[in-house]
Amino acid sequence: MILPDGIKCYGNPDYRNKKCPKEAVEQVTFFNQLRKHYPDTYGLTAVHIRNEGKKTPAQVEKEKAEGMTPGAPDILIPGNPSFICELKRQDRTLCELQEGQVPYMKAAQAQGAFVCIALGYAAAWEAFQEWRASTTS
């Protein structure tokens, strides 16, 4: 994966290990920790929009008509500013950004959101804590 200019990346982009956890495992860990540590706040409002997967053209059109936005990242937490995080594997050579993700993130950033790419759960947690500190100070 090539990291896009203008979007902050958390984690080590030079890390390489083909046995690093899959993205779904990292995501489950992040949401489990969020719900464990912040059950009455961020754990209630954080969402993952299921955008990925193979779909027929008819399914894509139906979902767009219903409000599905292509490119929506893995972790969305409403706030002022909102937290927008695309979570990837620690080894970025084992994953790709999907079509529409960079334009989505850049548009959200232009509207004032805290936007980032995180390489692994620990990097996403670091980004979340930085965002949280910036919203509570």
Sine and cosine of phi, psi and omega as CSV:
sin_phi,cos_phi,sin_psi,cos_psi,sin_omega,cos_omega
0.00,0.00,0.73,-0.68,0.10,-1.00
-1.00,-0.02,0.80,-0.60,0.01,-1.00
-0.97,0.23,0.78,-0.62,-0.03,-1.00
-0.96,0.27,0.57,-0.82,0.08,-1.00
-0.91,0.42,0.58,-0.82,0.13,-0.99
1.00,0.08,-0.02,1.00,0.04,-1.00
-0.86,-0.51,0.85,-0.53,-0.07,-1.00
-0.91,0.41,0.67,-0.75,0.03,-1.00
-0.91,-0.40,0.74,-0.68,0.09,-1.00
-0.95,-0.30,0.60,-0.80,-0.06,-1.00
0.97,-0.26,0.03,-1.00,-0.06,-1.00
-0.99,-0.15,0.96,-0.29,-0.02,-1.00
-0.93,0.38,-0.22,0.98,0.01,-1.00
-1.00,-0.06,-0.08,1.00,-0.01,-1.00
-0.90,0.43,0.70,-0.71,0.05,-1.00
-0.69,-0.72,0.81,-0.58,0.09,-1.00
-0.20,-0.98,0.96,-0.29,-0.05,-1.00
-0.90,0.43,-0.22,0.98,0.01,-1.00
-0.99,-0.14,0.15,0.99,0.02,-1.00
-0.90,0.45,0.42,-0.91,-0.05,-1.00
-0.85,0.53,0.53,-0.85,0.08,-1.00
-0.92,0.38,0.36,-0.93,-0.03,-1.00
-0.84,0.55,-0.67,0.74,-0.03,-1.00
-0.88,0.47,-0.61,0.79,0.02,-1.00
-0.92,0.40,-0.69,0.73,0.03,-1.00
-0.88,0.47,-0.64,0.77,-0.02,-1.00
-0.92,0.38,-0.69,0.72,0.04,-1.00
-0.87,0.50,-0.69,0.72,0.01,-1.00
-0.88,0.48,-0.71,0.71,0.00,-1.00
-0.86,0.50,-0.78,0.63,-0.04,-1.00
-0.92,0.40,-0.59,0.81,0.07,-1.00
-0.88,0.47,-0.70,0.71,0.01,-1.00
-0.92,0.40,-0.65,0.76,0.01,-1.00
-0.88,0.48,-0.71,0.71,-0.02,-1.00
-0.95,0.30,-0.47,0.88,0.05,-1.00
-0.95,0.31,-0.74,0.67,-0.11,-0.99
-1.00,0.07,-0.44,0.90,-0.05,-1.00
-0.71,-0.70,0.85,0.53,-0.12,-0.99
-0.90,0.43,-0.46,0.89,-0.08,-1.00
-0.98,-0.20,0.03,1.00,-0.02,-1.00
-0.76,-0.65,-0.99,-0.13,-0.08,-1.00
-0.87,0.49,-0.55,0.83,0.04,-1.00
-0.90,0.45,-0.42,0.91,0.03,-1.00
-1.00,0.07,-0.49,0.87,-0.16,-0.99
-0.96,-0.26,-0.29,0.96,-0.01,-1.00
-0.93,0.36,0.64,-0.77,0.00,-1.00
-0.69,-0.73,0.40,-0.92,0.18,-0.98
-0.85,-0.52,0.84,-0.55,0.04,-1.00
-1.00,-0.05,0.86,-0.51,-0.04,-1.00
-0.98,0.20,0.99,-0.12,-0.02,-1.00
-0.96,-0.27,-0.36,0.93,-0.14,-0.99
-0.99,0.11,0.13,-0.99,0.02,-1.00
0.96,-0.28,0.35,-0.94,0.01,-1.00
-0.98,0.17,0.71,-0.70,-0.01,-1.00
-0.66,-0.75,0.44,-0.90,0.08,-1.00
-0.97,0.23,0.36,-0.93,0.07,-1.00
-0.83,0.56,-0.59,0.81,0.02,-1.00
-0.91,0.41,-0.64,0.77,0.04,-1.00
-0.90,0.44,-0.67,0.74,0.00,-1.00
-0.88,0.48,-0.74,0.68,0.00,-1.00
-0.89,0.46,-0.67,0.75,0.02,-1.00
-0.89,0.46,-0.72,0.70,-0.02,-1.00
-0.91,0.41,-0.62,0.79,0.06,-1.00
-0.89,0.46,-0.69,0.73,0.00,-1.00
-0.89,0.45,-0.50,0.86,0.00,-1.00
-1.00,0.09,-0.03,1.00,0.05,-1.00
0.96,-0.29,0.03,1.00,0.05,-1.00
-0.90,0.43,0.73,-0.68,-0.03,-1.00
-0.94,-0.34,0.91,-0.42,0.05,-1.00
-0.87,0.50,0.66,-0.75,0.05,-1.00
1.00,-0.06,-0.08,1.00,0.01,-1.00
-0.86,0.51,0.75,-0.66,-0.06,-1.00
-0.96,0.28,0.04,-1.00,-0.13,-0.99
-0.94,0.33,-0.59,0.81,-0.08,-1.00
-0.82,-0.58,0.85,-0.53,0.04,-1.00
-0.80,-0.60,0.83,-0.55,0.07,-1.00
-0.80,-0.60,0.90,-0.45,0.01,-1.00
-0.92,0.40,0.55,-0.84,0.02,-1.00
0.11,-0.99,-0.18,-0.98,0.02,-1.00
-0.74,-0.67,1.00,0.01,0.10,1.00
-0.99,0.11,0.25,-0.97,0.08,-1.00
-0.96,0.27,0.42,-0.91,0.05,-1.00
-0.98,-0.21,0.87,-0.50,-0.04,-1.00
-0.83,-0.56,0.92,-0.39,-0.09,-1.00
-0.73,-0.68,0.81,-0.59,0.14,-0.99
-0.99,-0.10,0.90,-0.43,-0.06,-1.00
-0.99,-0.11,0.81,-0.59,0.01,-1.00
-0.82,-0.58,0.13,-0.99,0.05,-1.00
-0.91,0.41,0.42,-0.91,0.02,-1.00
-0.86,0.52,-0.63,0.77,0.05,-1.00
-1.00,-0.01,0.98,-0.20,-0.11,-0.99
-0.92,0.38,-0.23,0.97,0.04,-1.00
-0.97,0.26,-0.15,0.99,-0.03,-1.00
-0.98,-0.19,0.17,0.99,-0.03,-1.00
-0.52,-0.85,0.20,-0.98,-0.01,-1.00
-0.68,-0.73,0.42,-0.91,0.21,-0.98
-0.98,0.18,0.62,-0.78,-0.01,-1.00
-1.00,0.08,0.36,-0.93,0.03,-1.00
-0.84,0.55,0.74,-0.67,0.04,-1.00
1.00,-0.06,-0.25,0.97,-0.07,-1.00
-0.94,0.35,-0.68,0.73,-0.01,-1.00
-0.91,0.41,-0.74,0.67,0.07,-1.00
-0.85,0.52,-0.64,0.77,0.03,-1.00
-0.87,0.49,-0.77,0.64,-0.05,-1.00
-0.90,0.44,-0.65,0.76,0.01,-1.00
-0.93,0.37,-0.60,0.80,0.04,-1.00
-0.92,0.39,-0.67,0.74,0.03,-1.00
-0.90,0.43,-0.65,0.76,0.02,-1.00
-0.90,0.44,-0.65,0.76,0.02,-1.00
-0.91,0.42,-0.40,0.91,0.03,-1.00
-1.00,-0.02,0.09,1.00,0.10,-1.00
0.98,-0.18,0.05,1.00,0.00,-1.00
-0.95,0.31,0.44,-0.90,0.16,-0.99
-0.99,0.13,0.93,-0.37,-0.13,-0.99
-0.85,-0.52,0.69,-0.73,0.02,-1.00
-0.39,-0.92,0.24,-0.97,0.20,-0.98
-0.91,-0.41,0.73,-0.68,0.01,-1.00
-0.87,-0.48,0.74,-0.67,0.03,-1.00
-0.99,-0.12,1.00,0.03,0.00,-1.00
0.99,-0.15,0.27,-0.96,-0.03,-1.00
-0.86,0.51,-0.73,0.69,-0.07,-1.00
-0.87,0.49,-0.62,0.78,0.02,-1.00
-0.93,0.37,-0.63,0.78,0.05,-1.00
-0.91,0.42,-0.63,0.77,0.01,-1.00
-0.91,0.41,-0.65,0.76,0.06,-1.00
-0.87,0.49,-0.72,0.69,0.02,-1.00
-0.88,0.47,-0.70,0.72,0.01,-1.00
-0.86,0.50,-0.70,0.72,-0.01,-1.00
-0.91,0.41,-0.60,0.80,0.06,-1.00
-0.91,0.42,-0.70,0.72,0.05,-1.00
-0.88,0.48,-0.73,0.69,-0.03,-1.00
-0.86,0.52,-0.70,0.71,0.03,-1.00
-0.88,0.47,-0.59,0.81,-0.02,-1.00
-0.96,0.28,-0.36,0.93,-0.03,-1.00
-1.00,-0.08,-0.27,0.96,-0.06,-1.00
-0.95,-0.32,0.01,1.00,-0.04,-1.00
-0.99,-0.14,0.00,0.00,0.00,0.00
